Every structure is written in C-alpha cells, then in structure tokens.
Amino acid sequence: MNILITGATGNVGQAIFSSFSQNEVDVNIIAGVRNTAEAVGNTKMTAGFSKQEFDFGKPEQFSEYLNGIDILFLLRPPNIADVEAVFKPLVDAVKKEGLQHIVFLSVQGAEKQSYIPHHKIEKLIVESEIPYTFLRPAYFMQNFITTLRKDIVEKEMIYLPAGDAKFTVVDVTDVGEVAAKILLNVSAHRYQAYELTNDELLNFSEFAQQISEVVDKEVKFISPNLLSFIFRKLREGQRLTYIFVLIMLHYFPRFKESPETTSMIEDILNRKPISFRAFLDREKTKLRS
C-alpha cells in the first residue's frame, strides 16, 4: 500500500508525519515535495520516509506522480486558487491511475461557501465518484504563532476586523493525528466529511485575554473598520490577495452564525482535543519578544 502526502513540508503535512513517526506502520508513506533535494535538509518529520516530486505547477506530470499510488492525501496550497486549471486535471489523473481513495484537507463550512476553492474541489471529487474523506478543520491555532505573531510580539495587539464574532479553533497537531489515523484505515471513513474543532467558542478579545495571561503582558484586540484594515495592510506591503484571505477568515464570520463545535476529534482519537490554553502553554516562547 502506497500513501502519498501532498504538502508534506507544510504545517499539516509535518503533523501527519509526526504522527506516523510515533507509531509503527506497515505501509509505504511517501512525502510529496516540490523539490526532493531541498526537502532532505529542510524537514525533520519526513526523515526516514520516502520522498517523491509532486509539483502542483506541473499538471502534465500528475499521472506520473500518481503512478503506483493507492491513497492520496490532498491539500490546496494557499497560492493556488484556479481549481479548473490545477485540481480538475489532478482529480482526472487520480481516476485514470485507479487510486482507491482521496483524503482532502478542506475547511470548516466549505459545503456552504460555494465561492471558496475548497468547495469547488470537494465538488470535483464527489462528481468523480472516487471514494473520499473530507477533513474540514476549524481556524488553526497555529495562526497565532505565524500570521498574527508579529503584531502580538512587537505591538502587543491583535489587529483584525473580526468584531465580536465567535470562532472555534483546532490545533494542527490534532488534525495531523486524525489524518494519519484515517489514512491507515480509509475503508472505515468512505464518503464521510468530518468537521475538526475543539470544544471552545471564543472571540478575539477572549483569545487576546488568554494570550495576555500566558505571556504575562497585556495583548489588546483591536477591530478596525474594513477600510482602515485594508489601508494598513497595504502600507505593510501585503498583497491584495492575501488581504482578501484575511478578510474572508476574520470579517465575513461577523455576518454568519457562530460555527458549531464537534466531537469528531474525540470520536476518532479517543481523547479530548487540545484546548487553546494548552496550545498557548506549549508555544508560549514563540509569543514572547
């Protein structure tokens, strides 16, 4: 059995390999990477696993990449939004090469948001009639130590147009462990879609309060109006496409019902999901200047 993990060097990919490395597996796990030479030295979690080129920018080679693969873990690189140009030929290649299953990393609520790429990719997979499992994780806790970290550390604030909107969150560690478990037993998860959350609903004022308590300094949440947010991000040198992603993630939820929490992580892993406070306690050094 050959399982190919795309996005192997990213946060979710590394979490999947971390889970695999902690358990004995009797299948061939392959890290799909854009450059196999660079991946050897740049990733820790894929050490000891096979590596194979997989470049989303080369649709003409998809069939070659997938030859001999049985199960595909698929994610969408953030910089790729053209579903027809990239994911349509990819799904066609999966079908042509006779893969048994696709596990696709989607997002919470994708089934209700026809304008996002994840919705369109899910639809392609369903229409292909290839057996699938959709993982729909909530807002990643890791955003606080990556995209939001600079403001938290340097300016002691979170600056987002999120208002009082409530968010449910999830640790990438949990997502990786769930994905690894499903990949080793896909027959038990055919044609299923799992929303992956912890059991908390928090707004950004509450996130900021918990961060303040852990780092021993006040971190304020500032919710600007939309134009102020856009102009500030442009002054910081951010691209409009990236700014739109931030708006989609943080502003649009103000006009929707609060997301639901689910028990999927506990059901699959037989343990409680990681709490936001536990995540902060683990990662607090990254949030201190």
Secondary structure, 3 states (H helix, E strand, C coil): CEEEECCCCCHHHHHHHHHHHCCCCCCEEEEEECCHHHHHHHCCCCCCCEEEECCCCCHHHHHHHHCCCCEEEECCCCCCCCHHHHHHHHHHHHHHCCCCEEEEECCCCHHHCCCCHHHHHHHHHHHHCCCEEEEEECEEHHHHHCCCHHHHHHHCEEECCCCCCCECEECHHHHHHHHHHHHCCHHHHCCEEEEECCCCCECHHHHHHHHHHHHCCCCEEECCCHHHHHHHHHHCCCCHHHHHHHHHHHCHHHHCCCCCCCCHHHHHHCCCCCCHHHHHHHHHHHHCC
